[in-house]
């Protein structure tokens, strides 16, 4: 029980043997997270120190309670931009930074509570209901938004705060003559260095850090000639301070919808990352435990001035590739960041915003998964529509609305597919096998027995099509009996059971009968518990088609014109 509550008890003994691997991976993680913490905090509209706070505390808490050995939690691009989009509807960081930060921490607390509740309620499987097309579309749209929101730092143009994607583009185009060419130069040099370093295998993992340092040196060099480039500003050199979130009922009510969206997205992100790495490590994951760990880390860290966190794909991937064996690497990385903040925070104040903007341009570009987008487009119109709906919604609507639209379109197509189950007519071929009659025109059907195979579940959404089919069969065909090959029916809900009962009774009274072969026990659950099986008779259910065919032919009084089965001879 203790190991289930505290997974650290499982991996801590392993860390005694793998501490060298974890140490190397942890140091690598510290180096990687320094520029990311600043960049993600800027994306969220928060001062850089809050990115450091979040990167220090949340990985440790998530490591204690999480099940994945390689997932590293902390500030992420997606969570940061969603947080900014939610809160900026009510207050902007440029006009009232203190209120913005207060709401951000409160929102993080609320999202953490929701994550924790979902974990305790064992709702881990809900993450799988958000399709990959929605996530890829959302990530691509967020990447474009992130990149365009940094153009004001790159071009040195004062874009009005809170501008939408369209307004940003139109404003920069109309004010392009106001470009600060020195800021643009610093941003482009930083971006170019990052792209170059990323191609050098030996130091490719350090491309963000190296590019930021060199870009900052360019800005410092320009300052010698009285050319001022806007910088990040002073970063406090201290550890996360304890401070209660500003609990206010009206604020909490206002942020509830956003908290649900933020929590759901964060859980989908964390579970997707941990699953993708587990495919290589073959580690057995507990998704509900991941939900719990993400919830606890968000709740606890919100009392220490941290904003929302989730699993980081970049840091988790690097953590795995650097040779980490246990979550101890995440703890070491967080401890290393604490040392950096305490001893070297003063140097971070010189980071130029155009250089940060150049790095964030690359971060935004990396969010656009071109390989998967090509697969989505090739896979068909439905998945492409889901992707485009989410992508376009992300650019032109609020991010929470974009996610809801994407999920709604995805579910709509799912319901459309499942509401039209395939109904195949089976007949006997020359080899004595029952096959779909459209595959063999010479296959024979019994003139008194229609054999149908239903591929799909019977539920409220699919009843209309199935009902229309049986109605046409009853009116246009003189077949006395119908046998349903039910191997492909996974479940029957209450609405379907009610219709099924009425249809079977109608055939029994006015024609012959409807029978089932191979219906799974789990599919008979509602029929059994709802009393429908007693109404229609338990004798119409058979284990296999051959047994059913033999029994049904005993009830046939009219001679079979087409003697498809040997039973027809009788």
C-alpha positions as CSV (number, residue, x, y, z in Angstrom):
1,X,0.0,0.0,0.0
2,X,2.8,2.4,0.8
3,X,4.5,1.7,-2.5
4,X,1.3,2.4,-4.3
5,X,0.9,5.7,-2.5
6,X,4.6,6.6,-2.7
7,X,6.2,5.1,-5.9
8,X,9.5,6.6,-4.7
9,X,9.8,3.6,-2.4
10,X,10.0,1.4,-5.5
11,X,12.7,3.3,-7.5
12,X,14.8,4.7,-4.7
13,X,16.6,1.4,-4.0
14,X,17.3,1.2,-7.8
15,X,18.9,4.6,-7.7
16,X,21.7,3.3,-5.5
17,X,23.0,1.4,-8.4
18,X,22.2,3.8,-11.2
19,X,23.2,7.1,-9.5
20,X,26.0,7.8,-11.9
21,X,23.7,7.6,-15.0
22,X,21.1,9.6,-13.1
23,X,23.7,12.2,-12.2
24,X,24.8,12.7,-15.8
25,X,21.2,13.0,-17.0
26,X,20.4,15.3,-14.1
27,X,23.2,17.8,-14.9
28,X,22.2,17.7,-18.6
29,X,18.7,18.5,-17.5
30,X,19.8,21.5,-15.4
31,X,21.6,23.0,-18.4
32,X,18.6,22.4,-20.7
33,X,16.0,23.8,-18.3
34,X,17.7,27.2,-17.7
35,X,16.7,28.8,-21.0
36,X,13.5,26.9,-21.1
37,X,12.4,28.2,-17.7
38,X,12.9,31.8,-18.8
39,X,11.3,31.2,-22.2
40,X,8.2,29.4,-20.9
41,X,7.7,32.0,-18.2
42,X,7.7,34.7,-20.8
43,X,5.2,32.8,-22.9
44,X,2.9,32.5,-19.9
45,X,3.2,36.3,-19.3
46,X,5.1,35.6,-16.0
47,X,8.4,37.1,-14.8
48,X,11.3,34.7,-15.5
49,X,11.8,33.8,-11.8
50,X,8.5,32.0,-11.8
51,X,9.7,29.7,-14.5
52,X,12.7,28.9,-12.3
53,X,10.5,28.3,-9.3
54,X,8.2,25.9,-11.2
55,X,11.2,24.0,-12.7
56,X,12.8,23.6,-9.2
57,X,9.9,22.2,-7.3
58,X,7.4,20.4,-9.5
59,X,9.9,17.8,-10.9
60,X,10.7,16.7,-7.3
61,X,7.1,16.3,-6.2
62,X,6.2,14.5,-9.5
63,X,9.1,12.2,-9.1
64,X,8.0,11.2,-5.6
65,X,4.4,10.3,-6.6
66,X,4.7,9.5,-10.4
67,X,5.0,6.0,-12.0
68,X,7.1,6.9,-15.0
69,X,10.9,6.7,-14.5
70,X,11.7,9.2,-17.3
71,X,8.9,11.8,-17.3
72,X,10.2,15.2,-16.2
73,X,7.6,17.7,-15.0
74,X,7.9,21.5,-15.1
75,X,6.8,24.5,-17.1
76,X,5.9,23.6,-20.7
77,X,5.1,25.5,-23.8
78,X,1.5,24.3,-24.2
79,X,0.5,24.8,-20.5
80,X,2.2,28.3,-20.5
81,X,0.4,29.5,-23.6
82,X,-3.0,28.1,-22.4
83,X,-2.5,29.8,-19.0
84,X,-1.7,33.1,-20.7
85,X,-4.8,32.8,-22.9
86,X,-7.1,32.0,-20.0
87,X,-6.0,34.8,-17.7
88,X,-5.3,37.5,-20.3
89,X,-9.1,37.6,-20.9
90,X,-9.4,39.2,-17.5
91,X,-6.2,41.0,-16.8
92,X,-3.0,41.7,-18.8
93,X,0.5,41.3,-17.3
94,X,1.6,44.5,-18.9
95,X,-1.1,46.5,-17.1
96,X,-1.3,44.7,-13.7
97,X,1.4,42.1,-13.4
98,X,0.7,41.5,-9.7
99,X,-2.9,40.6,-10.4
100,X,-1.9,38.4,-13.3
101,X,0.6,36.4,-11.3
102,X,-2.0,36.0,-8.5
103,X,-4.6,34.6,-10.8
104,X,-2.0,32.4,-12.5
105,X,-1.0,30.7,-9.2
106,X,-4.7,30.4,-8.2
107,X,-5.5,28.8,-11.6
108,X,-2.6,26.4,-11.2
109,X,-3.9,25.4,-7.8
110,X,-7.4,24.7,-9.2
111,X,-6.0,22.8,-12.2
112,X,-4.0,20.7,-9.7
113,X,-7.1,19.9,-7.6
114,X,-8.9,18.8,-10.8
115,X,-5.9,16.6,-11.8
116,X,-5.8,15.0,-8.4
117,X,-9.5,14.3,-8.3
118,X,-9.3,12.7,-11.7
119,X,-6.5,10.5,-10.6
120,X,-8.2,9.4,-7.3
121,X,-11.4,8.8,-9.3
122,X,-9.4,6.5,-11.7
123,X,-10.2,8.6,-14.7
124,X,-6.8,8.0,-16.3
125,X,-8.3,6.5,-19.4
126,X,-10.1,9.8,-20.3
127,X,-6.8,11.1,-21.7
128,X,-7.1,8.5,-24.5
129,X,-10.4,10.0,-25.7
130,X,-8.7,13.1,-27.0
131,X,-7.5,12.1,-30.4
132,X,-4.0,12.6,-31.7
133,X,-5.3,14.8,-34.5
134,X,-6.7,17.2,-31.8
135,X,-3.4,17.4,-30.0
136,X,-1.3,17.8,-33.1
137,X,-3.7,20.5,-34.4
138,X,-3.6,22.3,-31.1
139,X,0.2,22.1,-30.8
140,X,0.7,23.3,-34.3
141,X,-1.7,26.3,-33.7
142,X,0.0,27.0,-30.4
143,X,3.4,26.9,-32.1
144,X,2.3,29.5,-34.7
145,X,0.8,31.7,-32.0
146,X,3.9,31.5,-29.8
147,X,6.1,32.5,-32.7
148,X,3.9,35.4,-33.8
149,X,3.6,36.8,-30.2
150,X,7.4,37.1,-30.1
151,X,7.6,39.2,-33.3
152,X,7.2,42.4,-31.2
153,X,10.4,41.5,-29.4
154,X,12.1,40.5,-32.7
155,X,11.1,43.6,-34.6
156,X,11.2,45.9,-31.6
157,X,7.7,47.1,-32.5
158,X,5.2,47.9,-29.6
159,X,2.3,45.7,-30.6
160,X,-0.9,46.6,-28.6
161,X,-1.3,44.2,-25.7
162,X,-3.8,41.4,-26.0
163,X,-3.7,41.5,-29.8
164,X,-5.1,38.5,-31.6
165,X,-3.2,36.5,-34.3
166,X,-4.7,38.5,-37.1
167,X,-4.2,41.9,-35.3
168,X,-0.5,41.0,-34.6
169,X,0.1,40.2,-38.3
170,X,-1.7,43.3,-39.6
171,X,-0.1,45.7,-37.1
172,X,3.4,44.5,-37.8
173,X,2.9,44.8,-41.5
174,X,1.5,48.3,-41.2
175,X,4.3,49.4,-38.8
176,X,7.2,47.6,-40.4
177,X,9.0,50.9,-41.0
178,X,9.3,51.2,-37.2
179,X,11.5,48.1,-37.0
180,X,14.4,48.2,-34.6
181,X,17.1,46.7,-36.8
182,X,19.5,46.1,-33.9
183,X,16.8,44.1,-32.1
184,X,16.0,42.2,-35.3
185,X,19.7,41.5,-35.7
186,X,20.1,40.1,-32.2
187,X,17.0,37.9,-32.6
188,X,18.1,36.5,-36.0
189,X,21.7,36.0,-34.9
190,X,20.4,34.0,-31.9
191,X,18.1,32.0,-34.1
192,X,20.8,31.3,-36.6
193,X,23.2,30.1,-33.9
194,X,20.6,27.9,-32.4
195,X,19.9,26.2,-35.8
196,X,23.6,25.8,-36.4
197,X,24.4,24.3,-33.0
198,X,21.5,21.9,-33.3
199,X,23.2,20.3,-36.3
200,X,26.4,19.6,-34.4
201,X,25.7,16.2,-32.7
202,X,28.2,16.6,-29.8
203,X,26.6,19.8,-28.5
204,X,23.2,19.6,-30.2
205,X,21.4,19.3,-26.8
206,X,22.8,22.6,-25.7
207,X,21.7,24.6,-28.7
208,X,19.2,26.8,-26.7
209,X,21.7,27.6,-23.9
210,X,24.7,28.3,-26.3
211,X,22.5,30.4,-28.6
212,X,21.2,32.5,-25.7
213,X,24.7,33.1,-24.3
214,X,26.1,34.2,-27.6
215,X,23.0,36.2,-28.5
216,X,23.3,38.0,-25.1
217,X,27.0,38.7,-25.8
218,X,26.0,40.4,-29.1
219,X,23.6,42.6,-27.2
220,X,26.2,43.4,-24.5
221,X,28.7,44.3,-27.4
222,X,26.0,46.7,-28.9
223,X,25.5,48.3,-25.5
224,X,29.2,49.5,-25.7
225,X,28.1,51.7,-28.5
226,X,25.1,53.1,-26.6
227,X,22.7,50.8,-28.5
228,X,20.2,49.6,-25.9
229,X,18.4,46.3,-26.3
230,X,15.5,45.5,-24.0
231,X,16.5,42.8,-21.4
232,X,14.6,40.5,-19.2
233,X,15.5,42.5,-16.1
234,X,16.6,41.6,-12.6
235,X,15.8,38.0,-11.4
236,X,15.6,37.5,-7.6
237,X,18.3,35.1,-6.3
238,X,16.2,33.1,-4.0
239,X,14.4,29.7,-3.6
240,X,10.6,29.4,-4.1
241,X,9.0,31.3,-1.2
242,X,6.0,30.0,0.7
243,X,2.9,32.0,-0.1
244,X,-0.8,31.0,0.0
245,X,-2.6,31.4,-3.3
246,X,-5.1,34.3,-3.2
247,X,-8.3,32.2,-2.7
248,X,-11.3,34.3,-3.8
249,X,-14.7,32.8,-4.6
250,X,-15.4,35.1,-7.5
251,X,-12.0,34.6,-9.1
252,X,-12.3,30.8,-8.7
253,X,-15.7,30.8,-10.3
254,X,-14.4,32.9,-13.1
255,X,-11.4,30.5,-13.7
256,X,-13.3,27.2,-13.4
257,X,-13.7,26.5,-17.1
258,X,-10.1,27.4,-17.8
259,X,-8.9,25.2,-14.9
260,X,-10.7,22.2,-16.4
261,X,-9.2,22.8,-19.8
262,X,-5.8,23.4,-18.4
263,X,-5.9,20.3,-16.2
264,X,-7.2,18.1,-19.1
265,X,-4.6,19.3,-21.5
266,X,-1.8,18.9,-19.0
267,X,-2.9,15.3,-18.2
268,X,-3.2,14.4,-21.9
269,X,0.3,15.9,-22.4
270,X,1.9,14.1,-19.5
271,X,0.3,10.7,-20.3
272,X,1.2,10.9,-24.0
273,X,4.8,11.7,-23.2
274,X,5.2,9.0,-20.6
275,X,3.5,6.4,-22.9
276,X,5.8,7.4,-25.9
277,X,8.9,6.8,-23.8
278,X,7.5,3.6,-22.2
279,X,7.3,2.1,-25.8
280,X,11.1,2.1,-25.8
281,X,11.7,1.2,-22.1
282,X,8.9,-1.3,-21.8
283,X,8.0,0.1,-18.4
284,X,4.5,-0.6,-17.2
285,X,2.8,2.7,-16.4
286,X,0.0,3.5,-14.1
287,X,-1.9,6.4,-15.8
288,X,-4.0,7.1,-12.8
289,X,-0.9,7.4,-10.6
290,X,0.5,9.9,-13.2
291,X,-2.7,11.9,-12.8
292,X,-2.3,11.9,-9.0
293,X,1.4,12.9,-9.2
294,X,0.6,15.8,-11.6
295,X,-2.2,16.9,-9.3
296,X,-0.2,16.9,-6.1
297,X,2.8,18.6,-7.8
298,X,0.5,21.4,-9.0
299,X,-1.4,21.8,-5.7
300,X,1.7,21.8,-3.5
301,X,3.8,24.0,-5.8
302,X,1.1,26.6,-6.0
303,X,1.8,27.3,-2.3
304,X,5.4,28.1,-3.3
305,X,4.8,30.7,-6.0
306,X,4.9,28.2,-8.9
307,X,2.6,28.3,-11.9
308,X,1.1,25.3,-13.7
309,X,3.3,22.5,-14.8
310,X,3.0,19.3,-16.8
311,X,5.3,16.7,-18.3
312,X,7.9,18.2,-20.7
313,X,8.4,16.3,-23.9
314,X,11.8,18.0,-24.5
315,X,13.3,17.4,-21.1
316,X,11.8,14.0,-20.8
317,X,13.2,12.9,-24.1
318,X,16.6,14.3,-23.3
319,X,16.4,12.7,-19.8
320,X,15.9,9.3,-21.4
321,X,18.5,9.8,-24.1
322,X,21.0,11.0,-21.6
323,X,20.8,7.6,-19.9
324,X,18.6,8.3,-16.9
325,X,17.4,5.1,-15.1
326,X,15.2,6.4,-12.3
327,X,13.4,9.7,-11.4
328,X,16.4,10.6,-9.3
329,X,17.7,12.4,-12.4
330,X,14.8,14.8,-12.2
331,X,15.6,15.5,-8.5
332,X,19.2,16.1,-9.4
333,X,18.2,18.4,-12.2
334,X,16.0,20.5,-9.9
335,X,18.7,20.7,-7.2
336,X,21.2,21.9,-9.9
337,X,18.8,24.6,-10.9
338,X,18.5,25.8,-7.3
339,X,22.3,26.2,-7.1
340,X,22.3,28.1,-10.4
341,X,19.6,30.5,-9.2
342,X,21.3,31.1,-5.9
343,X,24.7,31.8,-7.4
344,X,24.3,33.0,-10.9
345,X,20.8,34.7,-11.1
346,X,22.4,38.1,-11.6
347,X,23.8,37.1,-15.0
348,X,20.3,36.2,-16.2
349,X,19.2,39.8,-15.9
350,X,21.3,40.6,-19.0
351,X,19.3,38.2,-21.3
352,X,18.0,40.4,-24.2
353,X,14.3,39.9,-25.1
354,X,15.1,39.7,-28.8
355,X,17.4,36.8,-28.2
356,X,14.7,35.1,-26.1
357,X,12.3,35.9,-28.9
358,X,14.6,34.1,-31.4
359,X,14.8,31.1,-29.2
360,X,11.0,31.0,-28.7
361,X,10.5,31.3,-32.5
362,X,12.4,27.9,-32.7
363,X,10.3,26.5,-29.8
364,X,7.1,27.4,-31.6
365,X,8.4,25.9,-34.8
366,X,9.3,22.7,-33.0
367,X,5.7,22.4,-31.9
368,X,4.5,21.9,-35.5
369,X,4.8,18.1,-36.1
370,X,5.1,18.1,-39.9
371,X,5.6,14.3,-40.1
372,X,2.4,13.6,-38.2
373,X,0.5,16.3,-40.1
374,X,1.4,14.6,-43.4
375,X,0.1,11.3,-42.0
376,X,-3.2,12.9,-40.9
377,X,-3.8,14.4,-44.3
378,X,-3.1,11.1,-46.0
379,X,-5.3,9.2,-43.6
380,X,-8.5,10.8,-44.8
381,X,-10.9,13.7,-44.7
382,X,-12.2,13.1,-41.2
383,X,-8.9,13.3,-39.4
384,X,-7.9,16.2,-41.6
385,X,-11.0,18.1,-40.6
386,X,-10.4,17.4,-36.9
387,X,-6.8,18.7,-37.3
388,X,-7.8,21.8,-39.3
389,X,-10.7,22.6,-37.0
390,X,-8.4,22.6,-34.0
391,X,-5.6,24.4,-35.7
392,X,-7.7,27.2,-37.1
393,X,-9.6,27.5,-33.9
394,X,-6.3,27.9,-32.0
395,X,-5.3,30.8,-34.2
396,X,-8.5,32.7,-34.2
397,X,-10.4,31.7,-31.1
398,X,-9.6,31.3,-27.4
399,X,-7.5,28.2,-26.8
400,X,-10.0,26.5,-24.6
401,X,-12.7,27.0,-27.3
402,X,-10.3,25.6,-29.9
403,X,-9.8,22.5,-27.8
404,X,-13.5,22.0,-27.3
405,X,-14.1,22.4,-31.0
406,X,-11.5,19.9,-31.9
407,X,-12.8,17.3,-29.3
408,X,-16.4,17.9,-30.5
409,X,-15.5,17.4,-34.2
410,X,-13.5,14.3,-33.2
411,X,-16.4,12.8,-31.2
412,X,-18.9,13.8,-34.0
413,X,-17.0,11.7,-36.5
414,X,-16.6,8.8,-34.0
415,X,-20.4,8.8,-33.4
416,X,-21.0,9.0,-37.1
417,X,-18.8,6.0,-37.8
418,X,-20.2,3.9,-34.9
419,X,-23.8,4.9,-35.7
420,X,-23.6,3.2,-39.1
421,X,-22.5,-0.4,-38.3
422,X,-21.9,-2.6,-41.3
423,X,-24.6,-5.2,-41.9
424,X,-23.5,-8.1,-44.1
425,X,-25.6,-10.9,-45.6
426,X,-23.9,-14.3,-45.2
427,X,-24.3,-17.2,-47.6
428,X,-22.7,-20.6,-48.1
429,X,-19.9,-20.9,-50.7
430,X,-18.9,-24.1,-52.6
431,X,-16.3,-24.8,-49.9
432,X,-19.0,-24.9,-47.2
433,X,-18.1,-21.6,-45.6
434,X,-20.3,-18.8,-44.6
435,X,-19.0,-15.6,-46.3
436,X,-20.3,-12.1,-47.2
437,X,-22.5,-12.7,-50.3
438,X,-20.9,-9.7,-52.1
439,X,-17.6,-11.6,-52.1
440,X,-19.1,-14.6,-54.1
441,X,-22.1,-14.2,-56.3
442,X,-22.5,-18.0,-56.5
443,X,-22.8,-18.4,-52.7
444,X,-26.2,-19.8,-51.7
445,X,-28.8,-18.5,-49.2
446,X,-31.5,-20.5,-47.6
447,X,-34.9,-19.3,-48.9
448,X,-36.4,-19.4,-45.4
449,X,-33.4,-18.2,-43.3
450,X,-31.6,-14.9,-43.7
451,X,-28.2,-14.8,-42.0
452,X,-26.9,-11.3,-41.1
453,X,-23.6,-10.3,-39.6
454,X,-23.6,-7.0,-37.6
455,X,-20.2,-5.4,-37.3
456,X,-20.6,-2.8,-34.5
457,X,-22.2,-2.2,-31.2
458,X,-26.0,-1.8,-30.7
459,X,-26.5,1.5,-28.9
460,X,-28.8,4.6,-29.1
461,X,-26.7,6.0,-31.9
462,X,-26.8,3.0,-34.2
463,X,-30.4,1.9,-33.6
464,X,-31.9,4.1,-36.4
465,X,-29.9,2.5,-39.2
466,X,-30.4,-1.1,-37.8
467,X,-34.1,-0.4,-37.3
468,X,-34.5,0.9,-40.9
469,X,-32.7,-2.2,-42.2
470,X,-34.9,-4.6,-40.4
471,X,-38.0,-2.7,-41.4
472,X,-37.1,-2.9,-45.1
473,X,-36.2,-6.6,-44.6
474,X,-39.6,-7.3,-43.1
475,X,-41.6,-5.5,-45.8
476,X,-39.6,-6.4,-48.9
477,X,-38.5,-10.0,-48.1
478,X,-40.7,-13.1,-47.3
479,X,-37.9,-14.8,-45.3
480,X,-39.4,-16.4,-42.2
481,X,-36.4,-16.4,-39.9
482,X,-33.3,-14.2,-39.3
483,X,-30.1,-15.4,-37.7
484,X,-27.8,-12.6,-36.5
485,X,-24.1,-13.6,-36.4
486,X,-23.3,-11.5,-33.4
487,X,-19.6,-12.1,-32.9
488,X,-18.9,-8.4,-33.9
489,X,-21.3,-6.9,-31.4
490,X,-19.3,-5.6,-28.4
491,X,-22.1,-4.2,-26.3
492,X,-25.9,-3.5,-26.3
493,X,-27.2,-0.5,-24.3
494,X,-30.7,0.0,-22.8
495,X,-32.2,1.8,-25.9
496,X,-30.9,-1.0,-28.2
497,X,-32.2,-3.7,-25.9
498,X,-35.7,-2.1,-25.8
499,X,-35.8,-1.9,-29.6
500,X,-34.4,-5.4,-30.0
501,X,-37.0,-6.9,-27.7
502,X,-39.8,-5.2,-29.6
503,X,-38.4,-6.3,-33.0
504,X,-37.9,-10.0,-31.9
505,X,-41.4,-10.2,-30.5
506,X,-42.8,-8.7,-33.7
507,X,-41.1,-11.3,-35.8
508,X,-42.2,-14.1,-33.5
509,X,-45.8,-13.1,-33.7
510,X,-46.1,-12.2,-37.3
511,X,-43.4,-14.0,-39.3
512,X,-41.0,-16.5,-37.8
513,X,-38.2,-15.4,-35.5
514,X,-34.9,-13.6,-34.9
515,X,-32.0,-15.5,-33.4
516,X,-28.5,-14.8,-32.2
517,X,-25.3,-16.8,-32.6
518,X,-22.0,-16.1,-30.8
519,X,-23.3,-13.1,-28.8
520,X,-20.7,-12.3,-26.2
521,X,-21.8,-12.7,-22.5
522,X,-20.8,-9.1,-21.8
523,X,-23.1,-8.0,-24.7
524,X,-26.0,-9.9,-23.0
525,X,-25.5,-8.1,-19.7
526,X,-28.2,-5.5,-20.3
527,X,-30.6,-8.0,-21.9
528,X,-30.2,-10.3,-18.8
529,X,-30.4,-7.6,-16.1
530,X,-33.2,-5.7,-17.8
531,X,-35.4,-8.7,-18.1
532,X,-35.4,-8.5,-21.9
533,X,-34.1,-12.0,-22.2
534,X,-37.0,-13.5,-20.4
535,X,-39.4,-11.5,-22.6
536,X,-38.0,-12.7,-25.9
537,X,-37.0,-16.2,-24.7
538,X,-33.6,-17.5,-23.9
539,X,-33.9,-20.2,-26.6
540,X,-33.1,-17.8,-29.4
541,X,-29.4,-17.5,-28.3
542,X,-26.9,-20.0,-29.6
543,X,-23.1,-20.4,-29.1
544,X,-22.3,-20.8,-32.8
545,X,-23.9,-20.5,-36.2
546,X,-23.9,-24.2,-37.1
547,X,-25.9,-25.1,-34.0
548,X,-28.3,-22.2,-34.6
549,X,-28.9,-23.2,-38.3
550,X,-29.7,-26.8,-37.3
551,X,-32.2,-25.7,-34.6
552,X,-33.9,-23.1,-36.7
553,X,-34.5,-25.5,-39.5
554,X,-36.5,-27.7,-37.2
555,X,-39.0,-24.8,-36.9
556,X,-39.3,-24.3,-40.7
557,X,-42.6,-25.7,-42.0
558,X,-42.3,-24.3,-45.6
559,X,-40.0,-26.4,-47.8
560,X,-36.7,-24.7,-48.6
561,X,-36.6,-23.7,-52.3
562,X,-32.8,-23.0,-52.3
563,X,-31.2,-25.9,-50.6
564,X,-28.1,-24.1,-49.3
565,X,-27.6,-26.2,-46.1
566,X,-27.9,-30.0,-45.6
567,X,-30.6,-29.2,-43.0
568,X,-32.7,-27.8,-45.9
569,X,-33.1,-31.4,-47.2
570,X,-35.4,-32.2,-44.2
